[in-house]
Amino acid sequence: QLLKDGFVVNTILKEADLFCPNSVRINFTIYHKIATAVANSALGYKFALDAILKLDVEESKDWSISLNDEEIDSILDNLTSDLDAERIEIIEILRDLYSHIALNEIVPNGQSLSKSMMDKYDKHHADLDVLKKVISNMDDRKKAKSLKNIYNQYVGKTNDKVLDKDEFYKQIQKNLDKSEDAMKIVNEIELDQFMPKQRTSQNGVIPHQLHQKELDEIIENQKQYYPFLAEPNPNEKRKPHAQFKLDELIAFKIPYYVGPLITKEEQQAQSGAKFA
């Protein structure tokens, strides 16, 4: 669905061009492989990072990753420790492109974050009604029970590992019948729109400014009832970035170079842990 957006297509091709000098484009197979990997990375699918970086690695499967993975930070830390600055920059470009597309999927243009999440809730609820109807009308009660268990595992209602969206879609399709409602579910899965969740790993790409905008709107709506919410930011220098005192809960960040805010002795006294 995203690839229908001309902007996305053009952006992906431009990024692929960055990684493919003219000498490489002569070999269409190599160019196609890299372009495919860049497109897959942008859409959150699994892709061959070694192909994009033009690396000769022993275990290619270790370099088949998805930027949508919840553990992507640690995965990249393990893979990129020995890479040069140019390849690190390429990875950052890929992550920026993925974040742009993922954010547009989470919060479509013109919508607020809250409205987007409300729409996901309503869509999930409507899809659940269809799934329940399929389950109740199925002749194969074993598969009907499986569908119920698959859904429960998807939303974290079991002690088993929570199913990610791809695995959830795969298992749902394996257990559906040929009813009209089941075909509706199949169609929604093909469009990647079946039972969206509000809380996903994609939320990590939402910038804090978007959360702050929502907070400011809440303060503006509620300050007539609770004046203390609109207390101005006492730090004059920070007012252009955070007009309200409450804004600093979201906007203020301690620069990474500051380091720990307590001493080694205080840390050991509290938890017994040691600084690296």
NORQUI-V350081 format. One record per residue. N is the residue number from 1. PSI is psi in degrees with one decimal (999 if undefined). OMEGA is omega in radians with two decimals (NA if undefined). D_FIRST is the distance of its C-alpha to the first C-alpha in Angstrom with 2 decimals. Layout:
((N & PSI & OMEGA & D_FIRST) (N & PSI & OMEGA & D_FIRST))
This chain:
((1 & -44.0 & -3.13 & 0.00) (2 & -32.0 & -3.10 & 3.78) (3 & -11.4 & 3.06 & 5.42) (4 & -18.9 & 3.12 & 5.58) (5 & 115.6 & -3.10 & 7.71) (6 & -35.4 & -3.14 & 11.02) (7 & -42.6 & -3.12 & 12.59) (8 & -44.9 & 3.14 & 10.51) (9 & -48.5 & -3.12 & 11.20) (10 & -40.4 & -3.14 & 14.77) (11 & -43.9 & -3.14 & 15.33) (12 & -42.4 & -3.14 & 14.44) (13 & -37.7 & 3.10 & 16.72) (14 & -41.6 & 3.11 & 19.37) (15 & -39.9 & 3.12 & 19.43) (16 & -38.2 & 3.11 & 19.79) (17 & -33.5 & 3.13 & 22.61) (18 & -33.7 & -3.04 & 24.33) (19 & -2.4 & -3.07 & 24.71) (20 & 92.6 & 3.06 & 25.75) (21 & 164.0 & -3.08 & 29.06) (22 & -37.1 & -3.11 & 30.21) (23 & -29.8 & -3.14 & 32.34) (24 & -34.3 & -3.08 & 29.43) (25 & -22.0 & 3.10 & 27.32) (26 & -35.8 & 3.09 & 30.15) (27 & 97.1 & -3.04 & 29.12) (28 & -34.6 & -3.11 & 25.74) (29 & -45.4 & 3.13 & 25.31) (30 & -44.3 & -3.12 & 25.64) (31 & -45.1 & -3.13 & 23.40) (32 & -40.4 & -3.14 & 20.60) (33 & -42.9 & -3.14 & 21.08) (34 & -43.1 & 3.14 & 20.98) (35 & -39.8 & 3.10 & 17.96) (36 & -42.2 & 3.14 & 16.02) (37 & -40.7 & 3.12 & 17.45) (38 & -43.8 & 3.12 & 16.58) (39 & -45.1 & 3.13 & 12.86) (40 & -39.1 & 3.13 & 12.99) (41 & -39.9 & -3.11 & 15.15) (42 & -30.5 & -3.09 & 12.96) (43 & 3.4 & 3.09 & 10.10) (44 & 10.4 & 3.09 & 12.98) (45 & 170.7 & 3.05 & 13.38) (46 & 140.8 & 3.14 & 16.93) (47 & 162.3 & -3.11 & 18.21) (48 & 97.3 & -3.14 & 21.69) (49 & -34.3 & 3.14 & 23.16) (50 & -31.6 & 3.11 & 26.39) (51 & -42.9 & -3.14 & 24.83) (52 & -41.9 & -3.09 & 23.58) (53 & -3.4 & -3.13 & 26.96) (54 & 55.2 & 3.14 & 28.85) (55 & 145.6 & 3.03 & 30.85) (56 & 99.3 & -3.04 & 33.07) (57 & 156.6 & -3.12 & 32.88) (58 & -41.5 & -3.10 & 34.70) (59 & 92.0 & -3.11 & 32.04) (60 & -31.2 & -3.10 & 28.60) (61 & -27.9 & 3.11 & 27.14) (62 & -21.8 & -3.11 & 28.17) (63 & 3.7 & 3.03 & 25.97) (64 & 102.3 & -2.99 & 22.83) (65 & 170.3 & 3.04 & 21.28) (66 & 131.8 & 3.11 & 18.24) (67 & -8.4 & 3.10 & 18.27) (68 & -3.7 & -3.12 & 17.00) (69 & 136.5 & -3.14 & 20.32) (70 & -24.1 & -3.12 & 22.77) (71 & 23.3 & -3.01 & 25.52) (72 & -34.2 & -3.12 & 23.89) (73 & -47.9 & -3.13 & 26.76) (74 & -34.2 & 3.10 & 29.44) (75 & -47.1 & -3.14 & 27.63) (76 & -34.7 & 3.09 & 27.45) (77 & -42.3 & -3.12 & 31.01) (78 & -33.5 & -3.07 & 32.24) (79 & -29.6 & -2.95 & 30.51) (80 & 5.2 & -3.05 & 31.22) (81 & -29.4 & -3.09 & 34.83) (82 & 11.6 & -3.11 & 36.28) (83 & 155.0 & 3.11 & 33.78) (84 & 171.4 & -3.05 & 34.91) (85 & -36.3 & -3.12 & 33.83) (86 & -43.1 & -3.14 & 31.70) (87 & -35.3 & 3.07 & 29.50) (88 & -40.1 & 3.14 & 29.33) (89 & -38.0 & 3.10 & 28.12) (90 & -42.5 & 3.12 & 25.32) (91 & -40.1 & 3.11 & 24.19) (92 & -37.8 & 3.08 & 24.35) (93 & -43.9 & 3.11 & 22.17) (94 & -42.8 & -3.13 & 19.50) (95 & -38.4 & 3.11 & 19.85) (96 & -42.4 & 3.13 & 19.76) (97 & -44.7 & 3.11 & 16.51) (98 & -44.0 & -3.12 & 14.94) (99 & -39.9 & 3.13 & 16.67) (100 & -48.2 & -3.11 & 15.45) (101 & -41.7 & -3.13 & 11.71) (102 & -40.7 & 3.13 & 12.66) (103 & -39.5 & 3.12 & 14.92) (104 & -28.6 & 3.09 & 12.57) (105 & -38.3 & -3.14 & 10.47) (106 & -45.7 & -3.10 & 13.94) (107 & 88.8 & 3.13 & 15.48) (108 & 152.6 & -3.11 & 13.48) (109 & 132.4 & 3.10 & 15.68) (110 & -9.0 & 3.14 & 18.82) (111 & 152.3 & 2.97 & 18.87) (112 & 164.4 & 3.11 & 21.46) (113 & -42.0 & -3.13 & 20.97) (114 & -45.2 & -3.14 & 23.03) (115 & -39.8 & 3.12 & 21.13) (116 & -44.0 & -3.13 & 17.82) (117 & -35.9 & 3.09 & 19.69) (118 & -40.8 & 3.11 & 21.34) (119 & -39.1 & 3.10 & 18.16) (120 & -41.5 & 3.12 & 17.06) (121 & -47.5 & -3.12 & 20.59) (122 & -40.6 & 3.14 & 20.59) (123 & -43.3 & 3.12 & 17.33) (124 & -43.7 & -3.13 & 18.78) (125 & -43.3 & 3.13 & 22.06) (126 & -41.5 & 3.12 & 20.80) (127 & -35.0 & 3.12 & 18.98) (128 & -37.9 & 3.09 & 22.22) (129 & -40.9 & 3.12 & 24.25) (130 & -43.7 & -3.14 & 22.39) (131 & -41.1 & 3.11 & 22.88) (132 & -37.5 & 3.12 & 26.51) (133 & -42.3 & 3.09 & 27.03) (134 & -46.9 & -3.12 & 25.86) (135 & -44.1 & -3.08 & 28.16) (136 & -25.6 & -3.09 & 31.10) (137 & -0.7 & -3.10 & 30.94) (138 & 138.6 & 3.07 & 30.54) (139 & -36.6 & 3.13 & 33.61) (140 & 97.5 & -3.04 & 33.00) (141 & -23.0 & 3.08 & 34.03) (142 & -44.6 & 3.10 & 33.58) (143 & -34.4 & 3.10 & 29.84) (144 & -43.0 & 3.11 & 29.78) (145 & -37.6 & 3.12 & 31.46) (146 & -42.5 & 3.13 & 29.08) (147 & -41.1 & 3.12 & 26.07) (148 & -43.7 & 3.14 & 27.97) (149 & -37.5 & 3.13 & 28.82) (150 & -43.8 & 3.12 & 25.29) (151 & -44.5 & 3.14 & 24.14) (152 & -37.1 & 3.12 & 27.20) (153 & -33.0 & 3.13 & 26.50) (154 & -37.9 & -3.09 & 22.91) (155 & 6.2 & 3.04 & 24.37) (156 & 29.3 & -3.14 & 27.42) (157 & 8.3 & 3.11 & 30.06) (158 & 172.6 & 3.10 & 31.66) (159 & -6.1 & 3.13 & 33.60) (160 & 167.6 & 3.11 & 31.25) (161 & 136.0 & 3.14 & 28.61) (162 & 132.5 & 3.14 & 25.55) (163 & 135.5 & 3.00 & 22.64) (164 & 170.6 & -3.02 & 19.50) (165 & -43.3 & -3.10 & 16.16) (166 & -44.7 & -3.14 & 15.69) (167 & -37.4 & 3.09 & 19.28) (168 & -47.9 & 3.12 & 19.15) (169 & -42.8 & -3.10 & 16.40) (170 & -46.6 & -3.10 & 18.46) (171 & -35.3 & 3.10 & 21.68) (172 & -47.6 & -3.11 & 20.59) (173 & -33.2 & 3.14 & 19.49) (174 & -24.2 & -3.02 & 22.82) (175 & 2.8 & 3.12 & 24.83) (176 & 155.1 & 3.02 & 23.38) (177 & -162.5 & -3.09 & 25.46) (178 & 20.9 & -3.12 & 24.60) (179 & 166.0 & -3.13 & 25.03) (180 & -42.3 & 3.13 & 22.99) (181 & -36.8 & 3.11 & 21.92) (182 & -37.3 & 3.12 & 21.00) (183 & -30.3 & 3.04 & 18.70) (184 & -40.6 & 3.13 & 17.00) (185 & -43.8 & 3.12 & 16.47) (186 & -42.2 & -3.14 & 15.16) (187 & -41.5 & 3.12 & 12.55) (188 & -36.5 & 3.10 & 11.52) (189 & -42.1 & 3.14 & 11.60) (190 & -29.4 & 3.09 & 9.37) (191 & -0.4 & -3.13 & 6.62) (192 & 38.7 & -3.05 & 8.02) (193 & 7.2 & -3.07 & 9.81) (194 & 125.7 & 3.05 & 13.29) (195 & 62.3 & 3.09 & 16.17) (196 & 150.7 & 3.09 & 15.00) (197 & 151.1 & 3.06 & 18.01) (198 & -37.2 & -3.09 & 19.68) (199 & 108.7 & 3.10 & 21.27) (200 & 170.2 & 3.11 & 19.27) (201 & -22.3 & 3.13 & 19.88) (202 & -24.1 & -3.12 & 17.12) (203 & -16.1 & 3.13 & 19.61) (204 & -16.4 & -3.14 & 21.67) (205 & -5.1 & -3.14 & 19.78) (206 & 119.8 & -3.12 & 20.85) (207 & 152.3 & -3.09 & 23.75) (208 & -24.3 & 3.14 & 27.07) (209 & -31.6 & 3.13 & 27.27) (210 & -41.2 & 3.06 & 24.60) (211 & -39.7 & -3.13 & 26.73) (212 & -38.8 & 3.10 & 29.79) (213 & -42.3 & 3.12 & 28.51) (214 & -40.8 & 3.12 & 28.07) (215 & -43.5 & -3.14 & 31.53) (216 & -37.7 & 3.11 & 33.10) (217 & -38.5 & 3.09 & 31.81) (218 & -43.2 & 3.13 & 33.32) (219 & -44.3 & -3.14 & 36.56) (220 & -38.0 & -3.12 & 36.79) (221 & -26.9 & -3.01 & 36.41) (222 & -8.3 & -3.02 & 38.85) (223 & -25.1 & 3.10 & 41.47) (224 & -24.1 & 3.11 & 43.67) (225 & -32.8 & -3.12 & 44.11) (226 & 80.8 & -3.05 & 44.09) (227 & -28.6 & -3.09 & 45.39) (228 & -23.5 & 3.14 & 45.44) (229 & -30.2 & -3.07 & 41.62) (230 & 21.7 & 3.11 & 41.90) (231 & 126.1 & -3.08 & 44.49) (232 & 153.7 & 3.08 & 44.03) (233 & 121.5 & -3.13 & 43.26) (234 & -18.1 & 3.12 & 46.76) (235 & 102.1 & -3.07 & 45.56) (236 & -37.1 & -3.11 & 45.81) (237 & -25.5 & -3.09 & 44.13) (238 & -9.1 & -3.06 & 41.00) (239 & -37.1 & 3.10 & 40.78) (240 & -25.7 & -3.13 & 38.44) (241 & -26.1 & -3.09 & 35.88) (242 & 95.0 & -3.02 & 36.89) (243 & -29.8 & -3.14 & 38.96) (244 & 154.6 & 3.11 & 39.72) (245 & -39.6 & -3.13 & 41.44) (246 & -27.3 & -3.14 & 38.79) (247 & -30.7 & -3.08 & 36.12) (248 & -19.4 & 3.06 & 37.69) (249 & -27.8 & -3.13 & 36.57) (250 & -42.6 & -2.97 & 33.06) (251 & -31.1 & -3.04 & 33.80) (252 & 131.4 & 3.08 & 36.72) (253 & 138.4 & 3.08 & 36.21) (254 & 122.3 & 3.13 & 39.02) (255 & 140.3 & -3.06 & 38.66) (256 & -28.7 & -3.06 & 38.26) (257 & -9.0 & 3.11 & 41.46) (258 & -37.2 & -3.13 & 43.54) (259 & -168.8 & -3.12 & 43.44) (260 & 146.7 & -3.12 & 44.76) (261 & 1.4 & 3.06 & 46.46) (262 & 162.6 & -3.11 & 49.13) (263 & 166.6 & 3.10 & 51.73) (264 & -40.2 & -3.11 & 51.88) (265 & -41.6 & 3.13 & 54.76) (266 & -38.9 & 3.13 & 52.90) (267 & -44.2 & -3.13 & 49.90) (268 & -36.0 & -3.14 & 52.24) (269 & -31.4 & -3.09 & 54.11) (270 & -43.1 & -3.01 & 50.99) (271 & -11.3 & -3.09 & 49.19) (272 & -2.3 & -3.13 & 51.24) (273 & 160.8 & 3.13 & 48.32) (274 & 148.7 & 3.06 & 48.86) (275 & 149.5 & 3.11 & 46.95) (276 & 999 & NA & 45.66))
